[in-house]
Amino acid sequence: MLDKKINILGAGLCGSLLSIMMAKQRYSVTVREKRSDPRKNHGSAGRSINLAMSAKGINALKHAGIFEQIEPLLMPMKGRMLHFQDGREELQPYGQYDHEFIYSVSRLRLNHLLIDAAEEIGVEIKFQHTIESFDKEKNVNFKSNEGGYKLTAKNLLVTDGAGSMMRRSFNGSSPILPQEDILPHSYKELTIPADDNGSFKLTEKALHVWPRGQFMLIALPNPDGDFTLTLFMPTKGENSFDRLKNNHQIQKFFEKYFSDILILIPNLIEQFQENPTGILGTVKCKHWHLNDHFLLIGDAAHAMVPFHAQGMNSAFDDCVVLDSIVKKYDTWGEIFKEFEIKQKKNANAIQAMALDNYIEMRDGVLDPKFALKKELSFRLEKDFPTYFIPRYSMVMFHNEIPYSVSYQRGEIQKNILNELTINADNIDSIDYRSAEKVIKQELTPL
Ligand SMILES: Cc1cc2nc3c(=O)[nH]c(=O)nc-3n(C[C@H](O)[C@H](O)[C@H](O)COP(=O)(O)OP(=O)(O)OC[C@H]3O[C@@H](n4cnc5c(N)ncnc54)[C@H](O)[C@@H]3O)c2cc1C
């Protein structure tokens, strides 16, 4: 029989949702969290201010029975609004069907509601309890406002995020053997305020992208009429954060590449100088668990770069998968093992797709063949729906398709699209008869 007491470490997005699922399975759950109660202070809950939520995230909220509470926070975004350097704008729909939206959601408000829902069903959350280390005797050492203490590591669910202290205590050692690959690009968040009437200055029905080759800006709407704008660019070198130090450099850079933004943000230079620059990276581990002592979940196990907007979504998917395995076994060691087998290949796949998507968003969309391939992939999806679903749609709209399958099929589909468009400039010049043959030869029905 499994011990009916569970400890979760970290009350971020993954830990708080997981605590709800475990409490619903009648576990007595205690969560320990480094921060003070985020409902009582106004700072950001962590990194980005808002997040894009898609099928796997929504499925997890439904699975936990809390979607109705969260739904009012969700702001639908139909596509990417591209802002080119010459001032042209173009809306590229994400999908082709009416239900194919992704949603912008405030990280802070989402985290508040998850914590509220957890406490309502009896989860105990201890704020300002910080993991300091994991020792050789297999204890987790904590610092808290009541002093330091130890917790024996037994069936611990570890959700302490991308900078996980639990994971890092295994740097260079088995079985976790973590690896952190820092991207040579960083990010900075800025705010496009609402206009004088409290309305959005850009359409709020889209995720805005200003692609500029080696760097880009993106903006997601917030419920109060403002947008969170994020600049992603190299950390060093030409056109890098390193070269944007003084007010003059910042002003000149925005005048050259993003002149429309200068009009939208009156205090841009001030914001740029004050807001921190964040690093981005991919975390991989050889293993995610140590026997039945602990399991790493969410960002702690597999943080990724944010360009497919799937970090939270995949962390929520982890919660669903773990919740579905828990009843199958009598020991946590077996549960942790099956979880790792099920989710590791999916984490590897979405991490690779997230890195790919950075190149697509900042550069790929500028390729004239990009729009043609997109148009062709929608047409193939319409005509051969069981064979061909665009990779982006598989990841964002199809909860039932695991990331590993989206990745494998996506690679095959990429070759098919390249082959069919190699000598074509528009959809009518594609040899469409050969398309069906190639698709049915290369892909199995889903
Ligand atoms: C710029 C940016 C944009 C992003 N955009 C998206 C997006 O659009 N869509 C998407 O799906 N994902 C996005 N993500 C990823 C998403 O933020 C993460 O995947 C998600 O927050 C993971 O949840 P988590 O609970 O694993 O980690 P976190 O949400 O980071 O939670 C970890 C928790 O552990 C606590 N903690 C940390 N250290 C300790 C300690 N020593 N002791 C105790 N507690 C501790 C932290 O305070 C925190 O509450 C983005 C990330 C970034 C950086």
Ligand as a Chemical Component Dictionary entry (heavy atoms), coordinates in Angstrom:
data_LIG
# 
_chem_comp.id                   LIG 
_chem_comp.type                 NON-POLYMER 
_chem_comp.pdbx_formal_charge   0 
_chem_comp.three_letter_code    LIG 
# 
loop_
_chem_comp_atom.comp_id 
_chem_comp_atom.atom_id 
_chem_comp_atom.alt_atom_id 
_chem_comp_atom.type_symbol 
_chem_comp_atom.charge 
_chem_comp_atom.model_Cartn_x 
_chem_comp_atom.model_Cartn_y 
_chem_comp_atom.model_Cartn_z 
_chem_comp_atom.pdbx_ordinal 
LIG C1  C1  C 0 10.179 34.071 -20.748 1  
LIG C2  C2  C 0 9.393  32.818 -20.532 2  
LIG C3  C3  C 0 8.196  32.655 -21.198 3  
LIG C4  C4  C 0 7.457  31.481 -21.031 4  
LIG N1  N1  N 0 6.300  31.335 -21.724 5  
LIG C5  C5  C 0 5.604  30.172 -21.631 6  
LIG C6  C6  C 0 4.391  30.006 -22.348 7  
LIG O1  O1  O 0 3.931  30.899 -23.084 8  
LIG N2  N2  N 0 3.719  28.817 -22.229 9  
LIG C7  C7  C 0 4.182  27.789 -21.439 10 
LIG O2  O2  O 0 3.552  26.732 -21.391 11 
LIG N3  N3  N 0 5.327  27.951 -20.722 12 
LIG C8  C8  C 0 6.035  29.105 -20.800 13 
LIG N4  N4  N 0 7.176  29.269 -20.067 14 
LIG C9  C9  C 0 7.635  28.149 -19.217 15 
LIG C10 C10 C 0 6.902  28.108 -17.875 16 
LIG O3  O3  O 0 7.114  29.322 -17.205 17 
LIG C11 C11 C 0 7.428  26.970 -17.031 18 
LIG O4  O4  O 0 7.538  25.808 -17.807 19 
LIG C12 C12 C 0 6.518  26.679 -15.838 20 
LIG O5  O5  O 0 6.524  27.783 -14.973 21 
LIG C13 C13 C 0 6.993  25.414 -15.111 22 
LIG O6  O6  O 0 6.309  25.235 -13.930 23 
LIG P1  P1  P 0 7.069  24.642 -12.644 24 
LIG O7  O7  O 0 6.060  24.592 -11.574 25 
LIG O8  O8  O 0 7.801  23.422 -13.049 26 
LIG O9  O9  O 0 8.154  25.735 -12.302 27 
LIG P2  P2  P 0 7.889  27.174 -11.657 28 
LIG O10 O10 O 0 6.605  27.724 -12.159 29 
LIG O11 O11 O 0 9.124  27.944 -11.877 30 
LIG O12 O12 O 0 7.697  26.878 -10.107 31 
LIG C14 C14 C 0 8.760  26.469 -9.275  32 
LIG C15 C15 C 0 8.409  26.840 -7.843  33 
LIG O13 O13 O 0 9.392  26.331 -6.970  34 
LIG C16 C16 C 0 9.761  27.325 -6.051  35 
LIG N5  N5  N 0 11.154 27.095 -5.634  36 
LIG C17 C17 C 0 12.280 27.321 -6.360  37 
LIG N6  N6  N 0 13.375 27.010 -5.638  38 
LIG C18 C18 C 0 12.928 26.575 -4.437  39 
LIG C19 C19 C 0 13.584 26.146 -3.254  40 
LIG N7  N7  N 0 14.927 26.111 -3.172  41 
LIG N8  N8  N 0 12.821 25.760 -2.202  42 
LIG C20 C20 C 0 11.460 25.789 -2.276  43 
LIG N9  N9  N 0 10.794 26.228 -3.368  44 
LIG C21 C21 C 0 11.516 26.617 -4.430  45 
LIG C22 C22 C 0 9.624  28.630 -6.834  46 
LIG O14 O14 O 0 9.484  29.739 -5.967  47 
LIG C23 C23 C 0 8.368  28.347 -7.634  48 
LIG O15 O15 O 0 7.211  28.716 -6.962  49 
LIG C24 C24 C 0 7.931  30.447 -20.182 50 
LIG C25 C25 C 0 9.134  30.622 -19.498 51 
LIG C26 C26 C 0 9.861  31.777 -19.674 52 
LIG C27 C27 C 0 11.161 31.943 -18.957 53 
# 
loop_
_chem_comp_bond.comp_id 
_chem_comp_bond.atom_id_1 
_chem_comp_bond.atom_id_2 
_chem_comp_bond.value_order 
_chem_comp_bond.pdbx_ordinal 
LIG C1  C2  SING 1  
LIG C2  C3  SING 2  
LIG C2  C26 DOUB 3  
LIG C3  C4  DOUB 4  
LIG C4  N1  SING 5  
LIG C4  C24 SING 6  
LIG N1  C5  DOUB 7  
LIG C5  C6  SING 8  
LIG C5  C8  SING 9  
LIG C6  O1  DOUB 10 
LIG C6  N2  SING 11 
LIG N2  C7  SING 12 
LIG C7  O2  DOUB 13 
LIG C7  N3  SING 14 
LIG N3  C8  DOUB 15 
LIG C8  N4  SING 16 
LIG N4  C9  SING 17 
LIG N4  C24 SING 18 
LIG C9  C10 SING 19 
LIG C10 O3  SING 20 
LIG C10 C11 SING 21 
LIG C11 O4  SING 22 
LIG C11 C12 SING 23 
LIG C12 O5  SING 24 
LIG C12 C13 SING 25 
LIG C13 O6  SING 26 
LIG O6  P1  SING 27 
LIG P1  O7  DOUB 28 
LIG P1  O8  SING 29 
LIG P1  O9  SING 30 
LIG O9  P2  SING 31 
LIG P2  O10 DOUB 32 
LIG P2  O11 SING 33 
LIG P2  O12 SING 34 
LIG O12 C14 SING 35 
LIG C14 C15 SING 36 
LIG C15 O13 SING 37 
LIG C15 C23 SING 38 
LIG O13 C16 SING 39 
LIG C16 N5  SING 40 
LIG C16 C22 SING 41 
LIG N5  C17 SING 42 
LIG N5  C21 SING 43 
LIG C17 N6  DOUB 44 
LIG N6  C18 SING 45 
LIG C18 C19 SING 46 
LIG C18 C21 DOUB 47 
LIG C19 N7  SING 48 
LIG C19 N8  DOUB 49 
LIG N8  C20 SING 50 
LIG C20 N9  DOUB 51 
LIG N9  C21 SING 52 
LIG C22 O14 SING 53 
LIG C22 C23 SING 54 
LIG C23 O15 SING 55 
LIG C24 C25 DOUB 56 
LIG C25 C26 SING 57 
LIG C26 C27 SING 58 
# 
